[in-house]
Amino acid sequence: MRYNNLLKYLSFGCVCLIIPVMAVATVLEKIYGTEFAREHIYTSLTMIILWGVASMSAVWYLLRMKLYRKIATFSLHLSLIVILIGALITHLSGKQGKIHLRIGDEPTKEFFATDGNSFQLPFELSLEKFNFEYYPGTFSPSDFISEILIKDGDAEISGSVSMNKIFSYRNYRFYQSGYEDDSRGSFLSVSFDPYGIAVAYTGYIWLLLSISLFFFQKKTILRNILKQLRSKPGLAILFIFLGSLSSFASPSSFPKEVAEEFGTLYIYYNGRIAPINTFAHDFAIKIYGKENYQGLSSEQIIAGWFFFYDEWKNEPFIKIKGEKVKDALGLEESYARLTDFVGPEGFKLDKLLKGSDFESKDILTANEKFNLISTLVTGSVLQIYPFKDNETGSLKWFAVKDKPTEEMPFDQWLFIRSSMDLVAEKIALKDWNSVSQLLRKIKKYQMEEGTELLPSQNKIKTEIYFNRFNYDKPLAMIFLTLGLVLFLIFLSCFISGKYLSKRILYGSLIILILLFIYLSFRLGIRWFISGHLPLSNGFETMQFMAWVTLIAVLFIFPYFRLSLPFGYLICGFTLLVAMMGESSPQITNLMPVLQSPLLSIHVMVIMLAYTLLFLIMLNSFTGLLIGLSNRSIEKTVFLQNISHLMLYPAVFLLVIGIFIGAVWANVSWGRYWGWDPKEVWALITFLIYALPLHSTSLSRFRKPFFFHSYMIFAFLSVVITYFGVNFFLGGMHSYA
């Protein structure tokens, strides 16, 4: 028995030591760089020994406890050991580096690691050609392609390397990682790891099969908890939210109908072809903080700035944050006029921009807003005139003041230069019918020149509808409030043992279902507009997490009615977080490296895991409240069982998401683990939440008070993984 305890404390003790060491390493990596953290901590001999001792003692402990009788549990742990063995093989025998090739240079056999060491290829490599592929009608790259030639003795092998498409030869794999500005040079990542990857991938497949088998295994804690829970049916009310705006004396602009027509014109914006409505929506939110100003729509706002500049420059339209910026502009309120930025001394923010705090976010944001308005009033941002390049088949986009290209016909250039002047003349006469006719002529020109390269009219109309049909802000506040009220009501009934009113129960459930329909609609439209799953940035993943939360709650609700207010709270919180980034929630083309379908699967699985962990935290918070009030130990234990029930799929989804991300990284960057801060904190989160699953060995987790307290504090690792890394630690995943 003592020997068993020694093995137990040794294995779990090493894991508990590894967790804070890796956490500290991510901070040191921020200070001293990735190579320092990797060499001195992550892959140091001490860390390898810790992982080795933890693994060997764990296997020996499993054998001593005869857990091989539970095939799924034993197999699951062995799969993790196999993955670690694969990582060790990669560390000891793998080679990784970069190679620089230029068209016309002599073939090379040498590539360099990040530490400066060089390695020799058993063949020669040269660059034959480098190409870009673009999204239709734009100059946003959709792919970078290097055409390479391998000389191996008398043999010559041609191949291509692009984003998410590797080229492999003699166990050496090549990945596109960069290019030179003149498009004659390319940087390729090189990876040689024939054994480590094979072993690690074997572990991944083994792990997936073990997790699947686990849910069919008898005599587990999970099975015992399920037997204790009883299903109770439940369904169902309706919510309608419509905002109204107060009317004020508004500055001059287009009539609403004409502005809407203006908003349907195509514009090359943010690397994609979109309706002007989208640019107007983003412009208003970014500069003013809202999409309407004194009863004017976003299209009327940009039309006002462009055609009625003398009036709009005196409007308090620019939202300003930071006392230093307000003092520099001489403001007492939170909104500035464009004229406030310039005084007798010149541009008022110059001193701040040149001072010691020039990197202050408030200063940079205020300067960015001034510059964005300047590009609008000069027309340089309004790239609405396409010109088809017959050689490349792509579209070049011109603004009113742009210079023509040599191949552009004079009459076409004359139309570009004069059409907006004609619109301005008709505006001065308030001849709105003629303005509409001219806008239709511009639209006709766009469609004739852009032909099949332009998005369809259905897609444009859908995008405009999507921009207008946006109630995320009020919904976030409504659902946070409702969630808090319902939580208090449900908690009171749960503690007292009273039955909850069916009207409240079914009504709140129907509202939740309607929210699910609304979010499904929003996500579906965003998917249709962008052409990819809306999971490419923080705004989209937060909306997706709100959607996943609703699915989880609808599944859990029959077993656990308290999940209903939890669903409201999580949805409200995630929509609120998404709203915080809504100053720039633009729909964009995906970066080439993000086009892999593994990205969407990785994000979906991880976000589902985070949703369940969020529910567990709220559930444990409730259990802790009941435990501290000394009301009912039975109810506290019941809530512990609910948390434990959700913990299994949450941890399994988390580990599956991590390893799907590893496969994606291997396909895109040539390595399945790079000790990026997001990767490290995802691993830390997995280890922290894996400990309570071992309550048979770790008896403290069987105590409700300790379990609930642990699950509350454990959620900090999720917060750090998702938000802390993005805002403080950085790394390649800081976009997510």
Buried (B, 14 or more C-beta within 10 A) or exposed (E): EEEEEEBBBBBBBBBBBBBEBBBEBBEEBBEEEBEEBBEBBBBBEEBBEBBBBBBBBBBBBBEEBEBEEBEBBBBBBBBBBBBBBBBBBBBEEBBBBBBBBBBEEEBBBEBBEEEEEEBEBEBBBBBBBBEBEBBBBBBBBBBBBBBBBBBBEEEEEEBBBBBBBBBEBEEBBBBBBEBBEEEBBBBBBBBBBBBBBEBBBBBBEBBBBBBEBBEEBEEBBBEEBEEEBEEEEBEBBEBEEEEEEEEEEBBBBBBEEBBBBBBBBBBBBBBBBBBBBBBBBBBBBBBBBEBBBBEBBBBBBBBBBBBBBEBBBEBBBBBBEBEBBBEBBEBEEEBBBBEBBBEEEEEBBEEBBEEEEEEBEBBBBBBEBBEBBEEBBBBEBBBBBBBBEEEEEBBBBBBBEBEBEEEBEEEBBEBBBEBBEBBBEBBEEEEBEBBBEBBEBBBEBBEEBBEEBBBEEEBBEBBBEBBBEBBBBBBBEBBBEBBBBBBEBBBEBBBEEEEBEEEBBBBBBBBBBBBBEBBEEBBEBBBBBBEBBBBBBBBBBBBBBBBBBBBBBBEBBBBBBBBBBBBBBBBBBBBBBBBEEBBEBBBBBBBBBBBBEBBBBBBBBBBBBBBBBBBBBBBBBBBBBBBEEEBBEEBBBBBBBBBBBBBBBBBBBBBBBBBBBBBBBBBBBBBBBBBBBBBBBBBBBBBBBBBBBBBEBBEEBBBBBBBBBBBBEBBEBBBBBBEBBBEEBBBBBBEB
